[in-house]
Amino acid sequence: MAQAYECEKLVVTAHPEYPPYHWRDGTKIVGASVDITREVLAEIDIELEAKHFGPWKRVLTSAQDNRFDAILALKKTEKRSRFLDYTSSPILPNPFAVFVLKHREFDFQEWIDLIDKRGGEERRGSLWRCV
């Protein structure tokens, strides 16, 4: 007869720079997503260990290598769905905002209006393109 696996501890991580949801504090990840997850797991007697696994790209690579059990509050993308499973309900609301320079204004009513637009994040220098 097969025995049920008993989970006593869940090792999780998250983006190391995404306050107030989560952020790095030394070798740990702390923040609202960690606190909520810890409370939920405590109700079923499972310990939570929230560890920092490095920069964001390394976190995603480490997920593919099964170095931890879960990534907290992660946005679902097609690429990530190839190697991660997602819960059906979000842990927290996380709305998006669109900001543009005054001389580059355009009518924005819904996501489809972003097709063929480019954006960026000044502090990281990364760009996105919506296709």
Backbone as a printed PyTorch tensor [residue, N CA C, xyz], in Angstrom:
tensor([[[  0.8360,  -1.1780,   0.0000],
         [  0.0000,   0.0000,   0.0000],
         [  0.8890,   1.2540,   0.0000]],

        [[  0.5950,   2.2260,  -0.8620],
         [  1.3710,   3.4550,  -0.9520],
         [  1.0960,   4.3460,   0.2480]],

        [[  2.1520,   4.9920,   0.7350],
         [  1.9930,   5.9100,   1.8470],
         [  1.9690,   7.3420,   1.3370]],

        [[  1.1770,   8.1770,   1.9790],
         [  1.1090,   9.5900,   1.6090],
         [  2.3930,  10.2870,   2.0420]],

        [[  2.8690,  11.1710,   1.2060],
         [  4.0550,  11.9600,   1.5270],
         [  3.6570,  13.0130,   2.5470]],

        [[  4.4310,  13.1260,   3.6030],
         [  4.1440,  14.1260,   4.6200],
         [  5.1510,  15.2590,   4.5120]],

        [[  4.6450,  16.4170,   4.2220],
         [  5.4880,  17.6040,   4.0910],
         [  5.5840,  18.2860,   5.4460]],

        [[  6.8010,  18.4780,   5.9180],
         [  7.0060,  19.1650,   7.1910],
         [  7.5390,  20.5750,   7.0030]],

        [[  8.2180,  20.8040,   5.8900],
         [  8.7960,  22.1230,   5.6310],
         [  8.7660,  22.4100,   4.1340]],

        [[  8.4290,  23.6560,   3.8000],
         [  8.4170,  24.1120,   2.4250],
         [  9.5050,  25.1690,   2.2760]],

        [[ 10.4060,  24.9820,   1.3140],
         [ 11.4600,  25.9590,   1.0350],
         [ 11.0050,  26.7700,  -0.1720]],

        [[ 10.9050,  28.0860,   0.0290],
         [ 10.4160,  28.9670,  -1.0280],
         [ 11.3940,  30.1070,  -1.2580]],

        [[ 11.1720,  30.8040,  -2.3500],
         [ 11.9200,  32.0140,  -2.6560],
         [ 10.9880,  32.9700,  -3.3780]],

        [[ 11.5190,  34.1240,  -3.7840],
         [ 10.7450,  35.1280,  -4.5080],
         [ 11.7190,  36.1150,  -5.1280]],

        [[ 11.1830,  37.0430,  -5.8960],
         [ 12.0280,  38.0890,  -6.4740],
         [ 12.7060,  38.8420,  -5.3290]],

        [[ 14.0190,  39.0380,  -5.3730],
         [ 14.7300,  39.6540,  -4.2530],
         [ 14.5440,  41.1710,  -4.1130]],

        [[ 13.8470,  41.8010,  -5.0530],
         [ 13.6720,  43.2620,  -5.0130],
         [ 12.2670,  43.6480,  -5.4530]],

        [[ 11.2560,  43.2400,  -4.6760],
         [  9.8850,  43.5230,  -5.0720],
         [  9.0200,  43.9020,  -3.8670]],

        [[  9.4840,  44.9070,  -3.0760],
         [  8.6870,  45.3130,  -1.9200],
         [  7.3740,  45.9720,  -2.3610]],

        [[  6.3200,  45.8780,  -1.6150],
         [  6.2030,  45.2970,  -0.2730],
         [  5.9010,  43.8030,  -0.2880]],

        [[  5.8200,  43.2160,  -1.4730],
         [  5.4850,  41.8000,  -1.5690],
         [  6.6040,  40.9150,  -1.0170]],

        [[  7.8360,  41.1680,  -1.4450],
         [  8.9840,  40.4090,  -0.9550],
         [ 10.2800,  41.0950,  -1.3710]],

        [[ 11.3030,  40.8560,  -0.5540],
         [ 12.6230,  41.4050,  -0.8290],
         [ 13.6580,  40.6220,  -0.0350]],

        [[ 14.9040,  40.7930,  -0.4130],
         [ 16.0250,  40.1110,   0.2470],
         [ 16.3620,  40.7960,   1.5650]],

        [[ 16.5890,  39.9980,   2.5840],
         [ 17.0900,  40.4720,   3.8720],
         [ 18.1900,  39.4930,   4.2760]],

        [[ 19.4140,  39.7880,   3.8540],
         [ 20.5220,  38.8640,   4.0920],
         [ 20.3390,  37.6040,   3.2580]],

        [[ 20.2380,  36.4640,   3.9120],
         [ 20.0590,  35.1830,   3.2070],
         [ 18.6010,  34.7640,   3.1390]],

        [[ 17.7070,  35.6350,   3.6140],
         [ 16.2810,  35.3190,   3.6370],
         [ 15.4970,  36.2180,   2.6850]],

        [[ 14.2970,  35.7590,   2.3430],
         [ 13.3110,  36.5760,   1.6430],
         [ 12.2320,  36.9070,   2.6720]],

        [[ 11.8640,  38.1840,   2.7690],
         [ 10.8490,  38.6340,   3.7120],
         [  9.8200,  39.4820,   2.9680]],

        [[  8.6880,  39.7410,   3.6160],
         [  7.6760,  40.6070,   3.0250],
         [  6.2850,  40.0220,   3.1570]],

        [[  5.3130,  40.7200,   2.5830],
         [  3.9020,  40.3480,   2.7150],
         [  3.6120,  38.9440,   2.1790]],

        [[  4.1670,  38.5950,   1.0250],
         [  3.8830,  37.2680,   0.4590],
         [  4.4150,  36.1580,   1.3580]],

        [[  5.5500,  36.3940,   1.9940],
         [  6.1340,  35.4150,   2.9180],
         [  5.2580,  35.2960,   4.1620]],

        [[  4.8480,  36.4310,   4.7130],
         [  4.0100,  36.4200,   5.9180],
         [  2.6860,  35.6920,   5.6860]],

        [[  2.0430,  35.9670,   4.5630],
         [  0.7630,  35.3140,   4.2460],
         [  0.9590,  33.8130,   4.0740]],

        [[  1.9810,  33.4300,   3.3300],
         [  2.2420,  32.0040,   3.0980],
         [  2.5670,  31.2940,   4.4030]],

        [[  3.3440,  31.9310,   5.2550],
         [  3.6970,  31.3390,   6.5480],
         [  2.4290,  31.0910,   7.3890]],

        [[  1.4990,  32.0540,   7.4020],
         [  0.2620,  31.8970,   8.1610],
         [ -0.5890,  30.7500,   7.6220]],

        [[ -0.7000,  30.6580,   6.3160],
         [ -1.4900,  29.5780,   5.7050],
         [ -0.8770,  28.2210,   6.0320]],

        [[  0.4330,  28.1020,   5.8740],
         [  1.1010,  26.8280,   6.1400],
         [  1.0580,  26.4520,   7.6210]],

        [[  1.0960,  27.4400,   8.5070],
         [  1.0210,  27.1540,   9.9430],
         [ -0.2990,  26.4760,  10.2980]],

        [[ -1.3500,  26.8100,   9.5800],
         [ -2.6650,  26.1970,   9.8310],
         [ -2.6680,  24.7040,   9.5370]],

        [[ -1.7430,  24.2520,   8.7120],
         [ -1.6690,  22.8150,   8.4030],
         [ -0.3330,  22.2220,   8.8790]],

        [[  0.2820,  22.9090,   9.8370],
         [  1.5040,  22.4330,  10.5030],
         [  2.6820,  22.1850,   9.5680]],

        [[  2.8780,  23.1040,   8.6370],
         [  4.0380,  23.0260,   7.7480],
         [  4.9030,  24.2600,   7.9860]],

        [[  6.1770,  24.0370,   8.2240],
         [  7.1440,  25.1160,   8.4390],
         [  7.5040,  25.7490,   7.1030]],

        [[  7.7510,  27.0460,   7.1070],
         [  8.1580,  27.7630,   5.8990],
         [  9.5780,  28.2800,   6.0730]],

        [[ 10.4080,  28.0270,   5.0790],
         [ 11.7450,  28.6120,   5.0190],
         [ 11.8280,  29.4190,   3.7310]],

        [[ 11.9520,  30.7400,   3.8450],
         [ 12.0180,  31.6260,   2.6870],
         [ 13.4660,  32.0620,   2.4990]],

        [[ 14.1130,  31.5250,   1.4640],
         [ 15.5420,  31.7480,   1.2400],
         [ 15.7930,  32.6150,   0.0090]],

        [[ 16.8820,  33.3710,   0.0900],
         [ 17.3540,  34.1390,  -1.0530],
         [ 18.2440,  33.2260,  -1.8940]],

        [[ 17.9430,  33.1080,  -3.1750],
         [ 18.7180,  32.2430,  -4.0680],
         [ 19.5170,  33.0230,  -5.0970]],

        [[ 19.6430,  34.3380,  -4.9060],
         [ 20.4350,  35.1310,  -5.8240],
         [ 19.5940,  36.0710,  -6.6590]],

        [[ 20.2030,  36.6680,  -7.6880],
         [ 19.4850,  37.5770,  -8.5820],
         [ 18.3260,  36.8530,  -9.2770]],

        [[ 17.3920,  37.6300,  -9.8000],
         [ 16.1600,  37.0720, -10.3600],
         [ 16.4110,  36.0130, -11.4340]],

        [[ 17.3240,  36.2360, -12.3450],
         [ 17.5880,  35.2390, -13.3900],
         [ 18.0620,  33.9200, -12.7790]],

        [[ 18.8580,  34.0030, -11.7220],
         [ 19.3240,  32.7910, -11.0460],
         [ 18.1640,  32.0810, -10.3300]],

        [[ 17.2290,  32.8510,  -9.7920],
         [ 16.0550,  32.2530,  -9.1440],
         [ 15.2970,  31.3950, -10.1600]],

        [[ 15.0620,  31.9340, -11.3480],
         [ 14.3260,  31.1810, -12.3710],
         [ 15.1030,  29.9520, -12.8350]],

        [[ 16.4170,  30.0780, -12.9780],
         [ 17.2460,  28.9310, -13.3390],
         [ 17.2190,  27.8850, -12.2300]],

        [[ 17.2980,  28.3360, -10.9840],
         [ 17.2610,  27.4160,  -9.8410],
         [ 15.9220,  26.6910,  -9.7570]],

        [[ 14.8490,  27.3420, -10.2030],
         [ 13.5350,  26.6890, -10.2170],
         [ 13.5550,  25.5040, -11.1830]],

        [[ 14.1920,  25.6820, -12.3170],
         [ 14.2860,  24.5980, -13.2910],
         [ 15.1210,  23.4350, -12.7500]],

        [[ 16.0420,  23.7360, -11.8250],
         [ 16.9010,  22.7160, -11.2200],
         [ 16.3120,  22.1630,  -9.9200]],

        [[ 15.0720,  22.5550,  -9.5820],
         [ 14.3810,  22.0670,  -8.3770],
         [ 15.1450,  22.3360,  -7.0870]],

        [[ 15.7270,  23.5220,  -6.9460],
         [ 16.4910,  23.8510,  -5.7390],
         [ 15.5970,  24.3040,  -4.5850]],

        [[ 14.3080,  24.5310,  -4.8440],
         [ 13.3540,  24.9200,  -3.8120],
         [ 11.9770,  24.4220,  -4.2290]],

        [[ 10.9900,  24.6090,  -3.3410],
         [  9.6550,  24.0660,  -3.5860],
         [  8.7190,  25.0150,  -4.3220]],

        [[  8.8830,  26.3250,  -4.1340],
         [  7.9460,  27.2760,  -4.7350],
         [  8.5660,  28.6570,  -4.8550]],

        [[  8.0210,  29.4320,  -5.8060],
         [  8.3310,  30.8530,  -5.9290],
         [  7.0450,  31.5860,  -5.5560]],

        [[  7.1390,  32.5080,  -4.6210],
         [  5.9540,  33.2140,  -4.1480],
         [  5.5610,  34.3610,  -5.0660]],

        [[  4.2520,  34.5170,  -5.2520],
         [  3.6540,  35.6660,  -5.9400],
         [  4.3020,  35.9490,  -7.2870]],

        [[  4.4040,  34.9430,  -8.1030],
         [  5.0650,  35.0540,  -9.4010],
         [  4.0370,  35.2770, -10.5050]],

        [[  4.2920,  36.2600, -11.3440],
         [  3.4140,  36.4980, -12.4870],
         [  3.5420,  35.3440, -13.4700]],

        [[  2.4080,  34.9320, -14.0010],
         [  2.3790,  33.8070, -14.9390],
         [  2.7150,  34.2840, -16.3460]],

        [[  3.6790,  33.6020, -16.9650],
         [  4.0060,  33.8570, -18.3670],
         [  4.0410,  32.5160, -19.0910]],

        [[  3.9300,  32.5760, -20.4000],
         [  3.9650,  31.3450, -21.2000],
         [  5.2990,  30.6220, -21.0170]],

        [[  6.3910,  31.3670, -21.0470],
         [  7.7230,  30.7710, -20.9100],
         [  7.8820,  30.0810, -19.5600]],

        [[  7.4780,  30.7520, -18.4820],
         [  7.5920,  30.1600, -17.1480],
         [  6.6800,  28.9570, -16.9730]],

        [[  5.5580,  28.9610, -17.6600],
         [  4.6060,  27.8490, -17.5540],
         [  5.1660,  26.5450, -18.1110]],

        [[  6.2420,  26.6350, -18.8690],
         [  6.8600,  25.4200, -19.4120],
         [  7.5510,  24.6040, -18.3220]],

        [[  7.9770,  25.2730, -17.2200],
         [  8.6790,  24.5400, -16.1700],
         [  8.1090,  24.7770, -14.7670]],

        [[  7.0450,  25.5780, -14.6550],
         [  6.4190,  25.8390, -13.3570],
         [  4.9250,  25.5640, -13.4130]],

        [[  4.3700,  25.1310, -12.2940],
         [  2.9240,  25.0300, -12.1380],
         [  2.4780,  26.2240, -11.3120]],

        [[  1.2730,  26.7200, -11.5630],
         [  0.7540,  27.8880, -10.8660],
         [ -0.5140,  27.5330, -10.0950]],

        [[ -0.7530,  28.2630,  -8.9980],
         [ -2.0180,  28.1290,  -8.3000],
         [ -3.0870,  28.8270,  -9.1350]],

        [[ -4.3380,  28.5220,  -8.8660],
         [ -5.4170,  29.1310,  -9.6450],
         [ -5.8280,  30.5040,  -9.1170]],

        [[ -5.4160,  30.8480,  -7.8970],
         [ -5.7860,  32.1350,  -7.3070],
         [ -4.5300,  32.9310,  -6.9660]],

        [[ -4.5530,  34.2290,  -7.2210],
         [ -3.3890,  35.0560,  -6.8550],
         [ -3.2920,  35.2160,  -5.3430]],

        [[ -2.0780,  35.3660,  -4.8450],
         [ -1.8710,  35.5610,  -3.4120],
         [ -2.2480,  36.9860,  -3.0010]],

        [[ -1.9560,  37.9650,  -3.8600],
         [ -2.2230,  39.3780,  -3.5930],
         [ -2.5540,  40.0880,  -4.9000]],

        [[ -3.2900,  41.1830,  -4.8330],
         [ -3.4910,  41.9690,  -6.0590],
         [ -2.1720,  42.6370,  -6.4440]],

        [[ -1.9220,  42.7620,  -7.7320],
         [ -0.6870,  43.3830,  -8.1950],
         [ -0.9800,  44.1060,  -9.5080]],

        [[ -1.6550,  45.2490,  -9.4220],
         [ -2.0480,  45.9540, -10.6490],
         [ -0.8460,  46.5370, -11.3890]],

        [[ -1.0340,  46.7360, -12.6690],
         [ -0.0210,  47.3610, -13.5130],
         [ -0.4020,  48.8130, -13.7500]],

        [[  0.5830,  49.6310, -14.0250],
         [  0.3480,  51.0250, -14.3960],
         [  1.1810,  51.3270, -15.6310]],

        [[  0.6670,  52.1810, -16.4830],
         [  1.3800,  52.5850, -17.6890],
         [  1.6820,  54.0720, -17.5820]],

        [[  2.9660,  54.4180, -17.6930],
         [  3.4090,  55.8040, -17.6690],
         [  4.1200,  56.0920, -18.9860]],

        [[  3.8770,  57.2690, -19.5310],
         [  4.5490,  57.6480, -20.7740],
         [  5.0280,  59.0960, -20.6680]],

        [[  6.0510,  59.4120, -21.4400],
         [  6.5050,  60.7910, -21.5350],
         [  5.4120,  61.6260, -22.1940]],

        [[  5.3120,  62.8690, -21.7930],
         [  4.2420,  63.7350, -22.2830],
         [  4.1930,  63.7910, -23.8160]],

        [[  5.3220,  63.8670, -24.4660],
         [  5.3390,  63.9770, -25.9240],
         [  5.1190,  62.6200, -26.6260]],

        [[  4.9390,  61.5370, -25.8570],
         [  4.6930,  60.2090, -26.4550],
         [  3.3590,  59.6250, -26.0190]],

        [[  2.4280,  60.4710, -25.6600],
         [  1.1160,  60.0130, -25.1970],
         [  0.4050,  59.2150, -26.2820]],

        [[ -0.4120,  58.2700, -25.8630],
         [ -1.2730,  57.5090, -26.7690],
         [ -2.5030,  57.0780, -25.9860]],

        [[ -3.5560,  56.7360, -26.7050],
         [ -4.7930,  56.3130, -26.0530],
         [ -4.6340,  54.8940, -25.5210]],

        [[ -4.7940,  54.7320, -24.2240],
         [ -4.6820,  53.4180, -23.5920],
         [ -5.9760,  53.1220, -22.8400]],

        [[ -6.7050,  52.1110, -23.3050],
         [ -7.9390,  51.6890, -22.6470],
         [ -7.8640,  50.2510, -22.1500]],

        [[ -7.1140,  49.4100, -22.8820],
         [ -7.0060,  47.9970, -22.5250],
         [ -5.6590,  47.4670, -23.0080]],

        [[ -5.3230,  46.2310, -22.5710],
         [ -4.0070,  45.6520, -22.8620],
         [ -3.6730,  45.6360, -24.3520]],

        [[ -4.6550,  45.4140, -25.1870],
         [ -4.3910,  45.3250, -26.6310],
         [ -3.8050,  46.6310, -27.1700]],

        [[ -4.0710,  47.7540, -26.5020],
         [ -3.5260,  49.0430, -26.9300],
         [ -2.0020,  49.1150, -26.7750]],

        [[ -1.4150,  48.1640, -26.0690],
         [  0.0400,  48.1520, -25.8730],
         [  0.7910,  47.3920, -26.9660]],

        [[  0.0510,  46.7270, -27.8500],
         [  0.7120,  45.9960, -28.9350],
         [  1.5610,  46.9700, -29.7490]],

        [[  2.7810,  46.5480, -30.0290],
         [  3.7780,  47.3180, -30.7780],
         [  4.3460,  48.5120, -30.0110]],

        [[  4.0960,  48.5810, -28.7080],
         [  4.6930,  49.6250, -27.8770],
         [  5.9150,  49.0550, -27.1780]],

        [[  6.8740,  49.9160, -26.8710],
         [  8.0750,  49.5120, -26.1280],
         [  8.0730,  50.2440, -24.8020]],

        [[  8.6590,  49.6050, -23.8000],
         [  8.7440,  50.2310, -22.4940],
         [ 10.0530,  49.8860, -21.8430]],

        [[ 10.2850,  50.4310, -20.6910],
         [ 11.5290,  50.1440, -20.0070],
         [ 11.4300,  50.4210, -18.5330]],

        [[ 12.4500,  50.0080, -17.8610],
         [ 12.5730,  50.2270, -16.4360],
         [ 13.9010,  50.9250, -16.2350]],

        [[ 13.8600,  52.2010, -15.9350],
         [ 15.0700,  53.0150, -15.9110],
         [ 16.1340,  52.4690, -14.9710]],

        [[ 15.7470,  52.0170, -13.7770],
         [ 16.7540,  51.6020, -12.8070],
         [ 17.4650,  50.3270, -13.2120]],

        [[ 16.8800,  49.5170, -14.0410],
         [ 17.5230,  48.2710, -14.4610],
         [ 17.9480,  48.3180, -15.9270]],

        [[ 17.4500,  49.3000, -16.6580],
         [ 17.8250,  49.4300, -18.0500],
         [ 17.1960,  48.3910, -18.9600]],

        [[ 16.2450,  47.6160, -18.4560],
         [ 15.6290,  46.5880, -19.2940],
         [ 14.4730,  47.1780, -20.0960]],

        [[ 14.2350,  46.6320, -21.2450],
         [ 13.1340,  47.0410, -22.0910],
         [ 12.1820,  45.8850, -22.3170]],

        [[ 10.9230,  46.1770, -22.4940],
         [  9.9600,  45.1590, -22.8790],
         [  9.2980,  45.5960, -24.1580]],

        [[  8.7630,  44.6750, -24.8700],
         [  8.0170,  44.9630, -26.0900],
         [  6.7730,  44.1110, -26.0640]],

        [[  5.6390,  44.7280, -26.2260],
         [  4.3660,  44.0060, -26.2110],
         [  3.9930,  43.6440, -27.6370]],

        [[  3.8770,  42.3470, -27.9180],
         [  3.5380,  41.8890, -29.2720],
         [  2.2540,  41.0880, -29.2740]]])
